[in-house]
Amino acid sequence: MKKIEAVIKPFKIEEVKDALAEAGITGMTVSEVKGYGRQAGHTELYRGAEYVVDFIPKIKIEVVVNEKDLDMVVEKIVSAARTGKIGDGKIFVTDIEKVIRIRTGEEDEEAI
């Protein structure tokens, strides 16, 4: 099993959610996060004063999938989240050793 963590622009969450639902993904965790990469940050004006916004609002999506579905799910996320502009985000893929559904005790692929 693999865990996919995708950090994307906030306005792309509905498109990504719809693409994953279309792909048969039945669950995900979504968090509001802040961060920066090459995009760095930007300067804004507030009441005539200039200040630097170091951390940019993003959305982090976490999904656990069977290894056979990994490439398809990653491609769905990339297609739905891409704007072609700086700050589109990143996808991280890690191994998952064990999954347990608390309610039923199901384990691993049955628990996804």
Backbone torsions as a table, in degrees:
resi	resn	phi	psi	omega
1	MET	NA	152.3	-178.6
2	LYS	-129.2	145.6	173.4
3	LYS	-106.7	127.3	177.0
4	ILE	-106.4	123.9	173.2
5	GLU	-114.6	120.3	-179.4
6	ALA	-119.0	127.2	175.2
7	VAL	-107.0	118.3	-171.3
8	ILE	-132.2	170.9	174.3
9	LYS	-69.8	139.4	-175.4
10	PRO	-56.2	-37.2	-175.7
11	PHE	-74.1	-4.5	179.3
12	LYS	-95.7	-1.9	-173.4
13	ILE	-61.7	-41.7	-178.5
14	GLU	-64.7	-40.7	178.8
15	GLU	-64.0	-41.5	179.1
16	VAL	-67.1	-44.6	179.4
17	LYS	-58.4	-45.3	179.4
18	ASP	-64.2	-41.1	179.7
19	ALA	-64.8	-39.5	179.4
20	LEU	-70.2	-38.8	177.2
21	ALA	-62.6	-41.2	177.7
22	GLU	-61.9	-31.1	-179.9
23	ALA	-84.3	-0.2	177.5
24	GLY	90.4	10.2	177.6
25	ILE	-79.4	121.1	-171.8
26	THR	-99.7	-6.5	180.0
27	GLY	-153.2	149.9	176.6
28	MET	-159.2	160.9	173.7
29	THR	-114.1	133.4	-179.0
30	VAL	-123.3	132.2	178.9
31	SER	-129.9	144.9	170.5
32	GLU	-86.8	124.4	-177.7
33	VAL	-130.6	170.2	174.4
34	LYS	-132.6	147.1	178.9
35	GLY	-177.3	-174.2	175.4
36	TYR	-156.9	156.9	176.0
37	GLY	-134.3	-128.8	177.1
38	ARG	-64.5	-23.8	179.2
39	GLN	-62.0	-28.1	175.6
40	ALA	66.4	-68.1	-174.5
41	GLY	160.4	-171.8	179.7
42	HIS	-154.9	168.2	179.9
43	THR	-102.6	137.6	177.6
44	GLU	-128.8	159.3	175.1
45	LEU	-105.8	133.5	175.4
46	TYR	-137.4	115.9	-178.1
47	ARG	51.5	43.1	175.8
48	GLY	83.0	-7.7	179.8
49	ALA	-103.0	138.7	179.4
50	GLU	-92.0	135.6	175.4
51	TYR	-143.2	157.9	-176.2
52	VAL	-98.6	130.6	173.7
53	VAL	-97.3	103.3	-176.7
54	ASP	-78.8	-38.6	-176.4
55	PHE	-108.9	130.9	-175.1
56	ILE	-103.6	133.7	179.3
57	PRO	-62.7	133.7	177.9
58	LYS	-138.7	172.3	173.7
59	ILE	-119.0	133.4	175.3
60	LYS	-109.9	125.5	178.2
61	ILE	-109.4	133.1	176.2
62	GLU	-121.1	129.5	-178.3
63	VAL	-139.9	136.0	174.0
64	VAL	-108.2	129.8	-175.9
65	VAL	-133.9	161.1	170.3
66	ASN	-66.7	149.0	-178.0
67	GLU	-58.5	-33.5	-178.7
68	LYS	-66.9	-24.0	-179.3
69	ASP	-93.1	-5.7	-171.9
70	LEU	-54.7	-56.1	-174.9
71	ASP	-61.6	-40.2	-179.9
72	MET	-64.4	-43.8	-178.8
73	VAL	-67.6	-42.7	177.8
74	VAL	-60.3	-43.2	179.7
75	GLU	-64.0	-38.9	176.5
76	LYS	-61.0	-43.6	179.7
77	ILE	-64.8	-47.6	-179.7
78	VAL	-58.5	-47.0	-178.5
79	SER	-62.8	-41.4	-176.8
80	ALA	-76.8	-30.3	-173.8
81	ALA	-93.5	-15.4	-173.6
82	ARG	-72.7	130.8	170.2
83	THR	-112.8	-19.2	-176.9
84	GLY	87.8	3.4	-179.3
85	LYS	-111.5	159.8	179.4
86	ILE	-56.9	142.0	178.4
87	GLY	92.4	11.5	179.2
88	ASP	-62.7	-26.3	174.7
89	GLY	118.5	-167.8	-177.8
90	LYS	-141.2	158.8	173.4
91	ILE	-125.9	131.8	177.9
92	PHE	-118.9	136.2	179.5
93	VAL	-122.1	127.9	179.3
94	THR	-131.6	160.0	176.8
95	ASP	-77.6	145.0	174.2
96	ILE	-116.4	124.3	-178.6
97	GLU	-82.8	-37.0	-174.1
98	LYS	-154.4	143.1	173.7
99	VAL	-131.5	136.1	177.9
100	ILE	-132.4	126.3	173.7
101	ARG	-82.8	116.7	-173.9
102	ILE	-60.6	-45.3	-175.1
103	ARG	-59.5	-44.2	-172.2
104	THR	-108.8	-16.4	-176.0
105	GLY	83.5	0.8	177.8
106	GLU	-58.7	148.8	-177.5
107	GLU	-125.2	155.7	173.6
108	ASP	53.3	-127.5	-172.3
109	GLU	-62.4	-30.8	177.1
110	GLU	-67.8	-23.4	-176.7
111	ALA	-89.5	-8.5	-177.1
112	ILE	-73.3	NA	NA
